[in-house]
Amino acid sequence: MADVMQAYDECERLVRGRSDELPAVVRFRAGPRSRHVAALHAFVLRCRDMSRDPEEGARDGRLEDWRRQLEAVGKAPAAHPVFLALEATLSELDIPKRPFEDILGAYCEDRGKKRYESFDDILAHCALRANPVGRVALMIYGCRDEEAFALCDRVCTALQLVCFLRSLSSDLKDDRLYLPLSDLRECGYSEADLRMGLVNERFRNLVKLQWKRARTLFEEGRSLPARLRWPLNWELRLSRLGGLEVLRKIRKLDYDTLHRRPALTAWGWAGLFLKAVARR
């Protein structure tokens, strides 16, 4: 038992100060189930870090080793603290392994797929990368409602789309583009324009199209908190409010996310925190 609690402590250490990098709907780790959320977040961040390793051989080897360790959960003693904690969480809360396989699969996909032809392709990627994180968060807090899962998928996908818009410049440095190529063609904007940092009406129309899609998904998931109990309901409300606030900032920047990265300040989060609590 002591080893397991130490593993949870290590998960907490791995994710401390990195909540802004997570696609999760539940970002805060407080209360009796905080250790399970920390294990989920640690797994996601380790997948993310390994997928971004600049050395291709090392990156592929580490991801494959991570996959083998995930497959071994529940079958053999865990060799890494994240998997020791994860095994305890899956067993205690009766959570399936499949969502974690999907998350890892999305980051493995990032090794070779750096362009997406259509918005449907982006949605399929979000269905592996972001949505399972939200579903596991709901399961950690005891929710197994399929309708709630579907609403959560919409919020998670919206949050991921916002993340893609915020990270447009940094992703481009890694030769990654999470804007549908079909949308670039439709808006008359090229990847060469993007690399030159050209911000014109065509670029703004391109970003505005993604902005509207994220906004629509947030609205479609609006009723989710009402289906859940405290504290999960206010955390989901807070995450949704945070995503909407970033969208507001993007619009205030006149949709130029290529040269500015919109972000929430500590004061901004504090205001949203109070707003979320007030709607409890």
Rosetta blueprint (number, residue, H / E / L):
1 M L
2 A H
3 D H
4 V H
5 M H
6 Q H
7 A H
8 Y H
9 D H
10 E H
11 C H
12 E H
13 R H
14 L H
15 V H
16 R L
17 G L
18 R L
19 S H
20 D H
21 E H
22 L L
23 P L
24 A L
25 V L
26 V L
27 R L
28 F L
29 R L
30 A L
31 G L
32 P L
33 R L
34 S H
35 R H
36 H H
37 V H
38 A H
39 A H
40 L H
41 H H
42 A H
43 F H
44 V H
45 L H
46 R H
47 C H
48 R H
49 D H
50 M H
51 S H
52 R L
53 D L
54 P L
55 E L
56 E H
57 G H
58 A H
59 R H
60 D H
61 G H
62 R H
63 L H
64 E H
65 D H
66 W H
67 R H
68 R H
69 Q H
70 L H
71 E H
72 A H
73 V L
74 G L
75 K L
76 A L
77 P L
78 A L
79 A L
80 H L
81 P H
82 V H
83 F H
84 L H
85 A H
86 L H
87 E H
88 A H
89 T H
90 L H
91 S H
92 E H
93 L H
94 D L
95 I L
96 P L
97 K L
98 R H
99 P H
100 F H
101 E H
102 D H
103 I H
104 L H
105 G H
106 A H
107 Y H
108 C H
109 E H
110 D L
111 R L
112 G L
113 K L
114 K L
115 R L
116 Y L
117 E L
118 S L
119 F H
120 D H
121 D H
122 I H
123 L H
124 A H
125 H H
126 C H
127 A H
128 L H
129 R H
130 A L
131 N H
132 P H
133 V H
134 G H
135 R H
136 V H
137 A H
138 L H
139 M H
140 I H
141 Y L
142 G L
143 C L
144 R L
145 D L
146 E H
147 E H
148 A H
149 F H
150 A H
151 L H
152 C H
153 D H
154 R H
155 V H
156 C H
157 T H
158 A H
159 L H
160 Q H
161 L H
162 V H
163 C H
164 F H
165 L H
166 R H
167 S L
168 L H
169 S H
170 S H
171 D H
172 L H
173 K H
174 D L
175 D L
176 R L
177 L L
178 Y L
179 L L
180 P L
181 L H
182 S H
183 D H
184 L H
185 R H
186 E H
187 C H
188 G L
189 Y L
190 S L
191 E H
192 A H
193 D H
194 L H
195 R H
196 M L
197 G L
198 L L
199 V L
200 N L
201 E H
202 R H
203 F H
204 R H
205 N H
206 L H
207 V H
208 K H
209 L H
210 Q H
211 W H
212 K H
213 R H
214 A H
215 R H
216 T H
217 L H
218 F H
219 E H
220 E H
221 G L
222 R L
223 S L
224 L L
225 P H
226 A H
227 R H
228 L L
229 R L
230 W L
231 P L
232 L H
233 N H
234 W H
235 E H
236 L H
237 R H
238 L H
239 S H
240 R H
241 L H
242 G H
243 G H
244 L H
245 E H
246 V H
247 L H
248 R H
249 K H
250 I H
251 R H
252 K H
253 L L
254 D L
255 Y L
256 D L
257 T L
258 L L
259 H L
260 R L
261 R L
262 P L
263 A L
264 L L
265 T L
266 A H
267 W H
268 G H
269 W H
270 A H
271 G H
272 L H
273 F H
274 L H
275 K H
276 A H
277 V H
278 A H
279 R L
280 R L
